[in-house]
Amino acid sequence: MQSLDDLAQTIIALPQADQETLINKVAQLNFKKGLSDLADNYRRRLASENRLEIPADEVWAELQRIREEVAKRESSN
């Protein structure tokens, strides 16, 4: 595997447009990885709470209840 210094040298040798494309691709991949990591963490949390198999409509109902609770609390402040 290339060292980071070698990789950096390879990248700066690329034309500017290719560097920008590469940066955008890395940003997209990093965003997708972050979403995947977040989903994995959420699944583990639900599994630890024995809530992983709750039907989607129950999850949406709970989220709606929480949203309304927060909105009510915010409007009273």
Secondary structure, 3 states (H helix, E strand, C coil): CCCHHHHHHHHHCCCHHHHHHHHHHHHHHHHHHHHHHHHHHHHHHHHHCCCCCCCHHHHHHHHHHHHHHHHHHHHCC
